[in-house]
Amino acid sequence: MALLYLSSPERAAVWRPIFAREMPEMAFVAGEAAVEDPAAIRYLAAWTLPPDVFLRYPGVELVVSVGAGVDQLDLPAIPAHVAVARTVTPSIGAMMRDYTVLGVLAMHRELPYYLARQREAVWKGRPVVLAGRRRVGVMGLGELGRACIEALRGFGFPLAGWSRSARRIPGVETFSGKDGLAPFLARTDILVCLLPLTEETSGILDAGLFAALPEGACLVHAGRGRQLDHAALLAALDTGQLGGAFLDVTEPEPLPAGHPFWTHPKIVLTPHVATVTDFEEGALSAVETLRGHREGGAIRGLVDRSRGY
Ligand code: NDP
C-alpha cells in the first residue's frame, strides 16, 4: 500500500520521515518516476493532479490536497468513488486570524489614507470611528471564518457572519443562504471574505454586492482571487461606495505588472501570504486523514464533493 506524493521536493523531505515514523506500513513514493507498482497506489497527495492520473493508478481511494483549499483540483474529473480531503492544521487558522485582524484594523483605522499622507509628508488626521460603531461581517463561517471572528471579539466591533447553512455563534449575528446575504451586507461596514471558491462563490464580490454594502464600507479579501470582480472593485473605490480594500488574493496570481491594484491609494495588497502551510503540520494532517480513511473513522479535512468544499 502506497501514497504517491506529487508536490515539491522540499515538502517531500519533511513528509518522508514523518510518514516513516507515523505510518511505517505506508510506502511513501515521491513522484511518478519512483513508482514501482502502480497497483499499490491507494492515496495521492498533491496540489494539482497530472492528466489521466486515475487511469495510471486505478486503485486510488483518496486524494489529499496539500493546501487548505481544493478549488485548484478539477473535482468533476476525479472518479466519483475517490474521496477528496484538504489540509487542516492549527497554524492555518492562527495565521488567518492574524491576517484578518491586521486587515480589519487597517481598514478600521484608515491605514491606506495615512500611508498616502505619510508619502506626501502631510500631518493630517481624521476623526476616529469607535469600534462599537464599526460593524464587521465575515463571509464564510468555517474553520477560518470562525477563527477570525473569535480573534475580533476583543475589539468591540459588532460582529456578524454569513454562511451557506444556518450557524449559531454566541454574541454574533448570523445570516445564511441567498436570502440572508442582503441583510448581512446592509449591516456590514468592514466585510471579510473567507469563502471557498465554488460555482456559487465565483465572482460573488461584484458590483451588486458592493452596492448592497453601506456607503464607504471596506473589504478584506483572503478567500480566492476568482471571487473578486476587479473592475467592480475599482469602480466602487472610485465612487466612494467602498472606502478601501485589503487584498491577499487576486486572479491571476501573481498580479500582472501595471495592474491598477499595485498603486491604488485605497488598496493594500499582499501576495497570497495570509497563510502558508507548514510542511510538518501538513504531513501530520495528511497522516490523520489517511488514518481516518483506513480505520473507517472521521476523515480529517474531508471535502463534500457535491458542495465543492
Ligand atoms: P470551510 O470549508 O471550513 O468553511 C467554508 C465556509 O464558507 C462555511 O461556513 C460555508 O458554509 C461557507 N460557504 C461556502 N459556500 C457558501 C455559499 N455559497 N454561501 C455562503 N456561505 C458559503 O473553509 P475554511 O474556513 O477552512 O477556508 C475558507 C477558504 O479560505 C478556503 O476555501 C480558501 O479559499 C481560503 N483560504 C485562503 C488562504 C490564503 O492564504 N489567502 C489560506 C487558506 C484558505 P457552511 O458553514 O454552511 O458550510
Boltz pocket constraint, residues with backbone or C-beta under 6 A from the ligand:
constraints:
  - pocket:
      binder: B
      contacts: [[A, 68], [A, 69], [A, 70], [A, 92], [A, 139], [A, 140], [A, 141], [A, 142], [A, 143], [A, 144], [A, 145], [A, 162], [A, 163], [A, 164], [A, 165], [A, 166], [A, 167], [A, 177], [A, 194], [A, 195], [A, 196], [A, 197], [A, 198], [A, 200], [A, 201], [A, 222], [A, 223], [A, 224], [A, 248], [A, 249], [A, 272], [A, 273], [A, 274], [A, 275], [A, 276], [A, 309]]
      max_distance: 6.0
